[in-house]
Amino acid sequence: MSINEIEKTEKDIVKNLDIRGRVCPMTFVYTKLALEELDKGNILEVLLDFAPAIKNVPENCERQSLAELLEIKEIGSDNKYWCLKLKKL
């Protein structure tokens, strides 16, 4: 797992979380821990390759009022994985 901070603009901070190879419920646990480090309004981009997490992570984030889902992007064709873009509430 790695978290890298990148400033997109003076206002928005984007963190990247690579949890490929992890499965539920750990996908949500790592996402929640990363979100807790962010300020309200910051963006977390989560890379994951466990298909059920595409549904479970955003649902749990919304249920616990942690973040809202902004985008889901599918990446790659052979070794498919996804990028979830979440905005901290």
Backbone as ProteinMPNN parsed JSONL, in Angstrom:
{"seq_chain_A": "MSINEIEKTEKDIVKNLDIRGRVCPMTFVYTKLALEELDKGNILEVLLDFAPAIKNVPENCERQSLAELLEIKEIGSDNKYWCLKLKKL", "coords_chain_A": {"N_chain_A": [[0.846, -1.181, 0.0], [0.538, 2.215, -0.865], [0.678, 5.698, -0.343], [0.522, 8.693, -1.935], [0.96, 12.154, -1.993], [-0.33, 14.724, -3.951], [-0.414, 17.974, -5.122], [-3.012, 19.361, -6.8], [-4.315, 21.794, -7.354], [-4.16, 24.967, -5.679], [-6.229, 24.711, -3.917], [-7.382, 22.083, -4.072], [-6.413, 18.913, -2.913], [-5.009, 15.926, -3.846], [-4.882, 12.562, -3.048], [-3.305, 9.469, -3.645], [-4.115, 6.085, -3.499], [-3.012, 2.905, -3.596], [-4.343, -0.105, -3.667], [-4.326, -2.498, -4.944], [-4.578, -5.999, -5.238], [-5.572, -6.411, -2.74], [-8.425, -7.549, -0.843], [-11.974, -7.399, -0.056], [-12.897, -7.317, 3.382], [-10.829, -5.514, 3.567], [-10.229, -3.674, 1.573], [-11.979, -1.553, 1.993], [-11.228, -0.833, 4.588], [-8.552, 0.124, 4.3], [-9.111, 2.268, 2.59], [-10.775, 3.856, 4.207], [-8.974, 4.558, 6.281], [-7.144, 6.101, 4.823], [-8.804, 8.191, 3.977], [-9.369, 9.386, 6.433], [-7.079, 10.814, 6.932], [-7.27, 12.99, 5.326], [-8.388, 16.374, 4.618], [-11.635, 17.915, 4.708], [-13.288, 17.931, 1.593], [-11.07, 17.27, 0.093], [-9.573, 15.036, -2.334], [-9.523, 11.537, -2.903], [-7.931, 9.122, -4.725], [-8.405, 5.863, -5.5], [-6.828, 2.933, -6.362], [-7.789, -0.223, -7.394], [-8.219, -3.799, -7.733], [-10.088, -5.69, -7.177], [-13.084, -6.721, -8.002], [-15.699, -6.764, -6.54], [-15.253, -4.718, -4.695], [-15.612, -2.346, -6.026], [-18.253, -1.702, -5.822], [-18.719, -2.04, -3.056], [-16.893, -0.382, -1.557], [-17.521, 2.431, -2.205], [-20.233, 2.423, -1.309], [-19.994, 1.869, 1.453], [-18.485, 4.092, 2.226], [-20.312, 6.167, 1.77], [-22.392, 5.358, 3.473], [-21.205, 5.676, 5.97], [-20.8, 8.346, 5.971], [-18.346, 9.359, 5.012], [-17.225, 9.918, 2.487], [-17.992, 10.982, -0.886], [-18.739, 9.401, -3.972], [-17.104, 10.287, -6.898], [-16.232, 9.419, -9.368], [-15.788, 6.452, -11.351], [-13.32, 4.702, -12.908], [-12.337, 2.493, -15.406], [-9.369, 0.732, -15.958], [-6.876, -0.471, -18.122], [-6.761, -3.52, -20.113], [-5.974, -6.214, -20.291], [-4.896, -6.892, -17.662], [-7.081, -5.943, -15.824], [-8.053, -3.164, -13.837], [-9.395, -0.753, -11.49], [-10.092, 2.745, -10.919], [-11.198, 4.546, -8.293], [-12.637, 7.586, -7.594], [-12.887, 9.583, -4.905], [-14.491, 12.016, -2.86], [-13.793, 13.617, 0.098], [-16.075, 14.007, 2.74]], "CA_chain_A": [[0.0, 0.0, 0.0], [1.303, 3.454, -0.886], [-0.113, 6.925, -0.421], [1.328, 9.816, -2.404], [0.187, 13.395, -2.016], [-0.049, 15.578, -5.097], [-1.252, 19.163, -5.147], [-3.562, 19.647, -8.126], [-4.43, 23.25, -7.352], [-3.928, 25.435, -4.318], [-7.356, 24.328, -3.085], [-7.611, 20.636, -4.075], [-5.302, 18.003, -2.689], [-5.361, 14.579, -4.276], [-4.027, 11.482, -2.56], [-3.453, 8.219, -4.381], [-4.029, 4.895, -2.662], [-2.941, 1.709, -4.444], [-4.658, -1.298, -2.869], [-4.473, -3.662, -5.823], [-4.149, -7.209, -4.548], [-6.327, -6.509, -1.482], [-9.822, -7.948, -1.003], [-12.899, -6.926, 0.977], [-13.237, -5.935, 3.735], [-9.633, -4.683, 3.726], [-10.248, -2.561, 0.625], [-12.642, -0.436, 2.66], [-10.437, -0.428, 5.76], [-7.454, 0.974, 3.826], [-9.703, 3.495, 2.056], [-11.223, 4.66, 5.346], [-7.79, 5.108, 6.942], [-6.599, 7.161, 3.969], [-9.74, 9.321, 4.031], [-9.251, 10.041, 7.732], [-5.917, 11.707, 6.894], [-7.561, 14.119, 4.451], [-9.303, 17.43, 5.042], [-12.91, 17.949, 3.997], [-13.206, 18.436, 0.227], [-9.933, 16.688, -0.622], [-9.889, 13.917, -3.214], [-8.744, 10.304, -2.78], [-8.032, 8.223, -5.868], [-8.106, 4.51, -5.029], [-6.632, 1.918, -7.392], [-8.1, -1.548, -6.872], [-8.458, -4.812, -8.754], [-11.066, -6.633, -6.637], [-14.334, -6.201, -8.573], [-16.754, -6.435, -5.58], [-14.931, -3.481, -3.972], [-16.101, -1.207, -6.798], [-19.562, -1.399, -5.253], [-18.687, -2.023, -1.592], [-16.149, 0.756, -0.987], [-18.325, 3.668, -2.221], [-21.424, 2.271, -0.467], [-19.589, 2.016, 2.856], [-18.081, 5.486, 2.424], [-21.527, 6.975, 1.867], [-23.125, 4.928, 4.674], [-20.536, 6.227, 7.147], [-20.622, 9.782, 5.714], [-16.913, 9.642, 4.878], [-16.882, 10.454, 1.171], [-18.927, 10.738, -1.977], [-18.109, 8.887, -5.179], [-17.111, 11.228, -8.01], [-15.972, 8.758, -10.652], [-15.179, 5.123, -11.423], [-12.662, 4.585, -14.198], [-11.728, 1.189, -15.666], [-8.039, 0.912, -16.526], [-6.267, -1.695, -18.631], [-7.632, -4.49, -20.758], [-5.541, -7.559, -19.893], [-4.922, -6.909, -16.202], [-8.033, -4.874, -15.542], [-8.242, -2.627, -12.497], [-10.26, 0.42, -11.489], [-9.746, 3.911, -10.109], [-12.343, 5.194, -7.664], [-12.33, 8.955, -7.188], [-13.757, 9.896, -3.782], [-14.311, 13.343, -2.255], [-14.061, 13.531, 1.53], [-17.171, 14.845, 3.244]], "C_chain_A": [[0.885, 1.235, 0.0], [0.358, 4.635, -1.03], [0.839, 8.045, -0.819], [0.455, 11.043, -2.495], [0.641, 14.255, -3.182], [-0.958, 16.786, -5.008], [-1.692, 19.41, -6.576], [-3.708, 21.15, -8.314], [-4.127, 23.684, -5.93], [-5.016, 24.934, -3.385], [-7.501, 22.811, -2.953], [-6.328, 19.869, -3.816], [-5.79, 16.62, -3.057], [-4.36, 13.607, -3.683], [-4.329, 10.251, -3.377], [-3.226, 7.065, -3.425], [-4.077, 3.683, -3.57], [-3.15, 0.478, -3.567], [-4.958, -2.489, -3.777], [-3.882, -4.873, -5.101], [-4.851, -7.407, -3.213], [-7.773, -6.894, -1.79], [-10.657, -7.367, 0.135], [-12.792, -7.834, 2.197], [-12.029, -5.009, 3.826], [-9.586, -3.524, 2.738], [-10.9, -1.338, 1.257], [-11.827, 0.066, 3.843], [-9.304, 0.505, 5.334], [-7.976, 2.311, 3.283], [-10.126, 4.42, 3.193], [-10.036, 5.309, 6.062], [-7.184, 6.255, 6.137], [-7.496, 8.395, 3.999], [-9.622, 10.089, 5.341], [-8.071, 11.008, 7.791], [-6.181, 12.976, 6.086], [-8.448, 15.156, 5.13], [-10.567, 17.356, 4.189], [-12.718, 18.566, 2.615], [-12.043, 17.898, -0.571], [-10.365, 15.425, -1.349], [-8.946, 12.746, -2.921], [-8.997, 9.468, -4.015], [-7.526, 6.858, -5.424], [-7.98, 3.581, -6.22], [-6.899, 0.563, -6.772], [-8.407, -2.509, -8.011], [-9.419, -5.902, -8.283], [-12.455, -6.104, -6.989], [-15.43, -5.901, -7.543], [-16.504, -5.124, -4.817], [-15.41, -2.239, -4.715], [-17.461, -0.76, -6.277], [-19.463, -1.165, -3.74], [-18.007, -0.794, -1.001], [-16.977, 2.042, -1.037], [-19.574, 3.58, -1.337], [-21.088, 2.464, 1.005], [-19.142, 3.44, 3.166], [-19.299, 6.383, 2.586], [-22.297, 6.647, 3.137], [-22.529, 5.548, 5.93], [-20.25, 7.729, 7.003], [-19.153, 10.188, 5.669], [-16.595, 10.369, 3.579], [-18.008, 10.186, 0.189], [-18.132, 10.286, -3.201], [-18.238, 9.921, -6.284], [-17.015, 10.516, -9.342], [-15.431, 7.353, -10.429], [-14.616, 4.989, -12.827], [-12.033, 3.201, -14.319], [-10.415, 1.413, -16.402], [-7.501, -0.441, -16.97], [-7.272, -2.624, -19.273], [-7.252, -5.916, -20.35], [-5.614, -7.729, -18.376], [-5.786, -5.739, -15.734], [-8.004, -4.475, -14.073], [-9.025, -1.326, -12.614], [-9.661, 1.526, -10.622], [-11.044, 4.515, -9.611], [-11.888, 6.582, -7.23], [-13.356, 9.344, -6.131], [-13.441, 11.29, -3.224], [-14.721, 13.239, -0.794], [-15.141, 14.518, 1.935], [-16.781, 15.492, 4.568]], "O_chain_A": [[1.855, 1.315, 0.753], [-0.636, 4.569, -1.753], [1.828, 8.313, -0.137], [-0.661, 10.985, -3.012], [1.834, 14.485, -3.378], [-2.167, 16.632, -4.833], [-0.867, 19.64, -7.461], [-3.271, 21.703, -9.322], [-3.864, 22.846, -5.068], [-4.771, 24.749, -2.193], [-7.719, 22.303, -1.853], [-5.29, 20.141, -4.42], [-6.863, 16.195, -2.628], [-3.149, 13.796, -3.796], [-5.475, 10.014, -3.759], [-2.276, 7.062, -2.643], [-5.08, 3.456, -4.246], [-2.258, 0.07, -2.823], [-5.74, -3.372, -3.426], [-2.842, -4.787, -4.449], [-4.733, -8.475, -2.612], [-8.282, -6.598, -2.871], [-10.127, -6.908, 1.147], [-12.61, -9.04, 2.033], [-12.189, -3.828, 4.134], [-8.973, -2.496, 3.024], [-10.428, -0.215, 1.076], [-11.747, 1.273, 4.072], [-9.113, 1.561, 5.938], [-7.359, 3.355, 3.491], [-9.866, 5.622, 3.152], [-10.094, 6.488, 6.409], [-6.761, 7.262, 6.705], [-7.001, 9.521, 4.042], [-9.76, 11.312, 5.357], [-8.064, 11.924, 8.613], [-5.405, 13.929, 6.154], [-9.162, 14.856, 6.086], [-10.56, 16.803, 3.089], [-12.065, 19.6, 2.478], [-12.015, 18.048, -1.792], [-11.388, 14.823, -1.024], [-7.745, 12.929, -2.721], [-10.142, 9.138, -4.323], [-6.372, 6.71, -5.023], [-8.917, 3.449, -7.007], [-6.313, 0.222, -5.745], [-8.8, -2.1, -9.104], [-9.542, -6.936, -8.939], [-12.947, -5.164, -6.365], [-16.06, -4.85, -7.655], [-17.452, -4.495, -4.347], [-15.595, -1.188, -4.102], [-17.777, 0.43, -6.293], [-20.044, -0.218, -3.211], [-18.507, -0.224, -0.031], [-17.13, 2.696, -0.005], [-19.936, 4.56, -0.685], [-21.816, 3.148, 1.725], [-19.397, 3.942, 4.261], [-19.314, 7.263, 3.447], [-22.801, 7.547, 3.808], [-23.26, 5.906, 6.854], [-19.538, 8.308, 7.824], [-18.764, 11.222, 6.212], [-15.803, 11.311, 3.56], [-18.848, 9.308, 0.386], [-17.007, 10.731, -3.431], [-19.338, 10.385, -6.582], [-17.625, 10.932, -10.327], [-14.717, 7.09, -9.461], [-15.336, 5.142, -13.814], [-11.283, 2.779, -13.438], [-10.353, 2.19, -17.354], [-7.657, -1.439, -16.267], [-8.474, -2.538, -19.02], [-8.132, -6.737, -20.092], [-6.313, -8.609, -17.875], [-5.285, -4.698, -15.31], [-7.941, -5.323, -13.183], [-9.286, -0.853, -13.72], [-8.847, 1.281, -9.731], [-11.887, 4.943, -10.4], [-10.86, 6.723, -6.568], [-14.551, 9.427, -6.418], [-12.28, 11.687, -3.13], [-15.838, 12.832, -0.476], [-15.134, 15.684, 1.541], [-17.573, 16.234, 5.149]]}, "name": "protein", "num_of_chains": 1, "seq": "MSINEIEKTEKDIVKNLDIRGRVCPMTFVYTKLALEELDKGNILEVLLDFAPAIKNVPENCERQSLAELLEIKEIGSDNKYWCLKLKKL"}
